[in-house]
Amino acid sequence: MKAKSSGAVKLSVNVSAPLGARLRRVAFEERLSESSIVEIALELLFARTTEATLGKFLRDHGASLRRT
């Protein structure tokens, strides 16, 4: 699977401090961009489930509406 660079959309998201630290560490150690890691992780997540079951899967794993 190859990440696409054209037609990119800039997103701003909040993640837990440990998750953010892990993302930065992996990006640094593997010489990858944080955005490419996130993009590929999301593509893999979306490929493993249908949209019909994605919401339940995410809520079962702690997802919710967040307002900061």
ROPALUM-73430 format. One record per atom (N, C-alpha, C): residue number from 1; residue in three letters; chain; x, y, z. Coordinates in nm, 4 decimals, padded with zeros to 6 digits. Layout:
! residues N
(NUM; ala; A; (X; Y; Z))
...
! end
This chain:
! residues 68
(1; met; A; (00.0852; -00.1166; 00.0000))
(1; met; A; (00.0000; 00.0000; 00.0000))
(1; met; A; (00.0897; 00.1228; 00.0000))
(2; lys; A; (00.0648; 00.2138; -00.0910))
(2; lys; A; (00.1458; 00.3336; -00.1011))
(2; lys; A; (00.0612; 00.4547; -00.0658))
(3; ala; A; (00.1124; 00.5393; 00.0253))
(3; ala; A; (00.0413; 00.6597; 00.0644))
(3; ala; A; (00.0403; 00.7592; -00.0510))
(4; lys; A; (-00.0680; 00.8326; -00.0637))
(4; lys; A; (-00.0820; 00.9309; -00.1701))
(4; lys; A; (-00.0491; 01.0691; -00.1145))
(5; ser; A; (00.0258; 01.1476; -00.1902))
(5; ser; A; (00.0596; 01.2807; -00.1436))
(5; ser; A; (-00.0253; 01.3890; -00.2085))
(6; ser; A; (-00.0847; 01.3636; -00.3234))
(6; ser; A; (-00.1657; 01.4650; -00.3889))
(6; ser; A; (-00.3054; 01.4667; -00.3290))
(7; gly; A; (-00.3649; 01.5849; -00.3293))
(7; gly; A; (-00.4994; 01.5960; -00.2761))
(7; gly; A; (-00.5061; 01.5773; -00.1262))
(8; ala; A; (-00.4001; 01.6094; -00.0569))
(8; ala; A; (-00.3955; 01.5909; 00.0879))
(8; ala; A; (-00.4852; 01.6924; 00.1586))
(9; val; A; (-00.5385; 01.6531; 00.2737))
(9; val; A; (-00.6190; 01.7389; 00.3587))
(9; val; A; (-00.5487; 01.7485; 00.4928))
(10; lys; A; (-00.5293; 01.8693; 00.5401))
(10; lys; A; (-00.4635; 01.8879; 00.6695))
(10; lys; A; (-00.5661; 01.8691; 00.7808))
(11; leu; A; (-00.5323; 01.7853; 00.8787))
(11; leu; A; (-00.6185; 01.7594; 00.9929))
(11; leu; A; (-00.5459; 01.7984; 01.1203))
(12; ser; A; (-00.6219; 01.8312; 01.2207))
(12; ser; A; (-00.5656; 01.8574; 01.3525))
(12; ser; A; (-00.6410; 01.7682; 01.4506))
(13; val; A; (-00.5697; 01.6812; 01.5193))
(13; val; A; (-00.6331; 01.5887; 01.6132))
(13; val; A; (-00.5594; 01.5905; 01.7460))
(14; asn; A; (-00.6303; 01.5549; 01.8505))
(14; asn; A; (-00.5701; 01.5403; 01.9830))
(14; asn; A; (-00.5568; 01.3923; 02.0135))
(15; val; A; (-00.4412; 01.3531; 02.0648))
(15; val; A; (-00.4186; 01.2154; 02.1085))
(15; val; A; (-00.3585; 01.2214; 02.2480))
(16; ser; A; (-00.3628; 01.1101; 02.3174))
(16; ser; A; (-00.3055; 01.1059; 02.4516))
(16; ser; A; (-00.1549; 01.1326; 02.4453))
(17; ala; A; (-00.1012; 01.1814; 02.5549))
(17; ala; A; (00.0429; 01.2100; 02.5608))
(17; ala; A; (00.1272; 01.0859; 02.5310))
(18; pro; A; (00.0945; 00.9694; 02.5880))
(18; pro; A; (00.1758; 00.8509; 02.5565))
(18; pro; A; (00.1692; 00.8112; 02.4088))
(19; leu; A; (00.0509; 00.8231; 02.3470))
(19; leu; A; (00.0373; 00.7887; 02.2059))
(19; leu; A; (00.1152; 00.8875; 02.1189))
(20; gly; A; (00.1067; 01.0146; 02.1520))
(20; gly; A; (00.1815; 01.1154; 02.0775))
(20; gly; A; (00.3312; 01.0944; 02.0893))
(21; ala; A; (00.3773; 01.0613; 02.2100))
(21; ala; A; (00.5200; 01.0365; 02.2311))
(21; ala; A; (00.5660; 00.9148; 02.1523))
(22; arg; A; (00.4839; 00.8119; 02.1509))
(22; arg; A; (00.5199; 00.6905; 02.0755))
(22; arg; A; (00.5256; 00.7195; 01.9262))
(23; leu; A; (00.4276; 00.7959; 01.8768))
(23; leu; A; (00.4267; 00.8331; 01.7355))
(23; leu; A; (00.5529; 00.9110; 01.6994))
(24; arg; A; (00.5884; 01.0094; 01.7806))
(24; arg; A; (00.7088; 01.0889; 01.7536))
(24; arg; A; (00.8347; 01.0030; 01.7581))
(25; arg; A; (00.8416; 00.9130; 01.8558))
(25; arg; A; (00.9590; 00.8267; 01.8701))
(25; arg; A; (00.9751; 00.7346; 01.7486))
(26; val; A; (00.8667; 00.6698; 01.7077))
(26; val; A; (00.8726; 00.5801; 01.5925))
(26; val; A; (00.9090; 00.6590; 01.4661))
(27; ala; A; (00.8480; 00.7752; 01.4489))
(27; ala; A; (00.8781; 00.8570; 01.3316))
(27; ala; A; (01.0262; 00.8943; 01.3286))
(28; phe; A; (01.0793; 00.9349; 01.4427))
(28; phe; A; (01.2200; 00.9730; 01.4492))
(28; phe; A; (01.3113; 00.8531; 01.4252))
(29; glu; A; (01.2863; 00.7447; 01.4970))
(29; glu; A; (01.3749; 00.6279; 01.4882))
(29; glu; A; (01.3711; 00.5626; 01.3508))
(30; glu; A; (01.2560; 00.5643; 01.2847))
(30; glu; A; (01.2414; 00.4993; 01.1541))
(30; glu; A; (01.2558; 00.5974; 01.0383))
(31; arg; A; (01.2800; 00.7244; 01.0709))
(31; arg; A; (01.2958; 00.8295; 00.9696))
(31; arg; A; (01.1752; 00.8345; 00.8762))
(32; leu; A; (01.0570; 00.8480; 00.9391))
(32; leu; A; (00.9295; 00.8586; 00.8697))
(32; leu; A; (00.8583; 00.9839; 00.9188))
(33; ser; A; (00.7659; 01.0335; 00.8395))
(33; ser; A; (00.6865; 01.1462; 00.8880))
(33; ser; A; (00.5726; 01.0943; 00.9754))
(34; glu; A; (00.5368; 01.1746; 01.0750))
(34; glu; A; (00.4245; 01.1381; 01.1608))
(34; glu; A; (00.2974; 01.1231; 01.0776))
(35; ser; A; (00.2785; 01.2126; 00.9810))
(35; ser; A; (00.1560; 01.2076; 00.9007))
(35; ser; A; (00.1487; 01.0804; 00.8156))
(36; ser; A; (00.2625; 01.0325; 00.7657))
(36; ser; A; (00.2571; 00.9089; 00.6860))
(36; ser; A; (00.2223; 00.7894; 00.7740))
(37; ile; A; (00.2710; 00.7882; 00.8969))
(37; ile; A; (00.2366; 00.6794; 00.9896))
(37; ile; A; (00.0873; 00.6803; 01.0180))
(38; val; A; (00.0329; 00.7971; 01.0484))
(38; val; A; (-00.1099; 00.8088; 01.0793))
(38; val; A; (-00.1941; 00.7717; 00.9581))
(39; glu; A; (-00.1559; 00.8199; 00.8395))
(39; glu; A; (-00.2327; 00.7913; 00.7184))
(39; glu; A; (-00.2377; 00.6414; 00.6902))
(40; ile; A; (-00.1255; 00.5737; 00.6994))
(40; ile; A; (-00.1221; 00.4302; 00.6719))
(40; ile; A; (-00.1978; 00.3527; 00.7791))
(41; ala; A; (-00.1840; 00.3938; 00.9052))
(41; ala; A; (-00.2578; 00.3268; 01.0132))
(41; ala; A; (-00.4086; 00.3384; 00.9905))
(42; leu; A; (-00.4548; 00.4564; 00.9497))
(42; leu; A; (-00.5980; 00.4731; 00.9232))
(42; leu; A; (-00.6423; 00.3919; 00.8027))
(43; glu; A; (-00.5622; 00.3900; 00.6974))
(43; glu; A; (-00.5970; 00.3095; 00.5795))
(43; glu; A; (-00.6099; 00.1625; 00.6171))
(44; leu; A; (-00.5178; 00.1129; 00.6994))
(44; leu; A; (-00.5236; -00.0274; 00.7412))
(44; leu; A; (-00.6453; -00.0538; 00.8292))
(45; leu; A; (-00.6759; 00.0381; 00.9214))
(45; leu; A; (-00.7942; 00.0233; 01.0066))
(45; leu; A; (-00.9207; 00.0185; 00.9213))
(46; phe; A; (-00.9343; 00.1140; 00.8290))
(46; phe; A; (-01.0545; 00.1201; 00.7466))
(46; phe; A; (-01.0660; -00.0018; 00.6552))
(47; ala; A; (-00.9551; -00.0591; 00.6149))
(47; ala; A; (-00.9576; -00.1765; 00.5280))
(47; ala; A; (-00.9998; -00.3027; 00.6033))
(48; arg; A; (-00.9858; -00.3023; 00.7344))
(48; arg; A; (-01.0147; -00.4226; 00.8132))
(48; arg; A; (-01.1592; -00.4320; 00.8609))
(49; thr; A; (-01.2381; -00.3306; 00.8406))
(49; thr; A; (-01.3754; -00.3325; 00.8894))
(49; thr; A; (-01.4647; -00.2592; 00.7907))
(50; thr; A; (-01.5943; -00.2845; 00.7994))
(50; thr; A; (-01.6891; -00.2134; 00.7140))
(50; thr; A; (-01.7340; -00.0870; 00.7855))
(51; glu; A; (-01.7852; 00.0068; 00.7092))
(51; glu; A; (-01.8359; 00.1287; 00.7713))
(51; glu; A; (-01.9520; 00.0981; 00.8646))
(52; ala; A; (-02.0259; -00.0072; 00.8354))
(52; ala; A; (-02.1387; -00.0451; 00.9193))
(52; ala; A; (-02.0951; -00.0872; 01.0592))
(53; thr; A; (-01.9765; -00.1441; 01.0721))
(53; thr; A; (-01.9299; -00.1902; 01.2032))
(53; thr; A; (-01.8196; -00.1024; 01.2624))
(54; leu; A; (-01.7719; -00.0047; 01.1855))
(54; leu; A; (-01.6611; 00.0783; 01.2322))
(54; leu; A; (-01.6959; 00.1582; 01.3577))
(55; gly; A; (-01.8147; 00.2188; 01.3599))
(55; gly; A; (-01.8549; 00.2977; 01.4766))
(55; gly; A; (-01.8555; 00.2155; 01.6046))
(56; lys; A; (-01.9152; 00.0979; 01.5988))
(56; lys; A; (-01.9191; 00.0118; 01.7175))
(56; lys; A; (-01.7782; -00.0290; 01.7582))
(57; phe; A; (-01.6969; -00.0671; 01.6619))
(57; phe; A; (-01.5590; -00.1052; 01.6899))
(57; phe; A; (-01.4849; 00.0082; 01.7609))
(58; leu; A; (-01.4983; 00.1286; 01.7095))
(58; leu; A; (-01.4283; 00.2428; 01.7692))
(58; leu; A; (-01.4818; 00.2747; 01.9089))
(59; arg; A; (-01.6150; 00.2760; 01.9259))
(59; arg; A; (-01.6711; 00.3018; 02.0594))
(59; arg; A; (-01.6296; 00.1938; 02.1589))
(60; asp; A; (-01.6248; 00.0683; 02.1146))
(60; asp; A; (-01.5811; -00.0405; 02.2023))
(60; asp; A; (-01.4367; -00.0228; 02.2467))
(61; his; A; (-01.3613; 00.0562; 02.1703))
(61; his; A; (-01.2206; 00.0803; 02.2038))
(61; his; A; (-01.1971; 00.2193; 02.2589))
(62; gly; A; (-01.3039; 00.2848; 02.3064))
(62; gly; A; (-01.2898; 00.4110; 02.3782))
(62; gly; A; (-01.3127; 00.5384; 02.3002))
(63; ala; A; (-01.3528; 00.5293; 02.1749))
(63; ala; A; (-01.3753; 00.6502; 02.0967))
(63; ala; A; (-01.5039; 00.7194; 02.1414))
(64; ser; A; (-01.5057; 00.8507; 02.1329))
(64; ser; A; (-01.6241; 00.9291; 02.1652))
(64; ser; A; (-01.6109; 01.0659; 02.0992))
(65; leu; A; (-01.7169; 01.1447; 02.1050))
(65; leu; A; (-01.7061; 01.2836; 02.0614))
(65; leu; A; (-01.6189; 01.3554; 02.1614))
(66; arg; A; (-01.5286; 01.4369; 02.1140))
(66; arg; A; (-01.4391; 01.5097; 02.2039))
(66; arg; A; (-01.4470; 01.6576; 02.1735))
(67; arg; A; (-01.4569; 01.7343; 02.2757))
(67; arg; A; (-01.4533; 01.8800; 02.2628))
(67; arg; A; (-01.3424; 01.9294; 02.3550))
(68; thr; A; (-01.2485; 02.0039; 02.2960))
(68; thr; A; (-01.1385; 02.0548; 02.3784))
(68; thr; A; (-01.1355; 02.2051; 02.3788))
! end
